[in-house]
Amino acid sequence: MRVDNEVMVSGLLHHIRSEKKSDKYFLFSVKQETPWHDGSVRKDFLVSRAFIPTVREQVKALAEGTPLRVRGSLQSSLGSGEMYLCAKNVELL
């Protein structure tokens, strides 16, 4: 069975500040502001990880709030089961 697991999201770059640092990936999120049915604005932060060295360095160099589009796949962390976007490509909007 073939499984497709490709996603593309866009929004504003949000740097996640974490005490846990990893040499394997750079942790960030894509902030989306969506108008909600009651007139308010829903703010979602889509947690992402950049494992590819060139993508990791690209995201690190960008300023907070930079509009971007992230392409990748949805993954689940071993142990915790938390979902994240595994970033394979980042482009500026």
Secondary structure, DSSP 8 states (H G I E B T S, - for coil): ------EEEEEEEEE---S---SS-EEEEEEEEEE-TTS-EEEEEEEEEE-SHHHHHHHHHS-TT-EEEEEEEEEE-TTT--EEEEEEEEEE-
